[in-house]
Amino acid sequence: MAITQKTISSILRTVRTKDERDQAENAVSVLEGTPYQAGQDSLEDVLRRVVPLEIAGVIHKSMADAERAGGEEGRKEFLKTLKDALAALRVVRLELAIEPTEELIEHIADWILRDLGEGFILDIGFDPSVLGGAKIIFDGRYVEKTFDAELRSLFVSQREDLVKELMR
């Protein structure tokens, strides 16, 4: 059974952060090594212990579809494809002056998906030294879009004018 890109994309859209990706990778590792038999923990129970509910639901449905279509081989192919897709996600690091709420994470993740497309996840950190805005790190590049950085830039570019104004 061929795993469709649509199936993998539906799972990846639920993985918004690096922590969620780590949890999903952990779930795949658990599922790769765990046979499911009647009377034991259900697949859904195992997933719910290691990943957030939304991610567990999507993985459970997709894996069940893969097993129905391809049996044990379908299950193995699905897990390998998902594992590879999770590993390929690119991380956008944000350092914020506030602890991000679930609502803020959702808002930023939606923006990333809309403007950058699929294949990106967030690694959000709290940095009290950030003054309004965020520090953004991606692929080894660093951009500081903060109030503090804008003020410093303004003072540097208009230093002479500011000194003249102050000396009047």
Secondary structure, 3 states (H helix, E strand, C coil): CCCCHHHHHHHHCCCCEHHHHHHHHHHHHHHHCCCCCCCCCCHHHHHHHHCCHHHHHHHHHHHHHHHHHHHHHHHHHHHHHHHHHHHCCEEEEEEECCCCCHHHHHHHHHHHHHHHCCCEEEEEEECCCCCCEEEEEECCEEEEEEHHHHHHHHHHHCHHHHHHHHHC
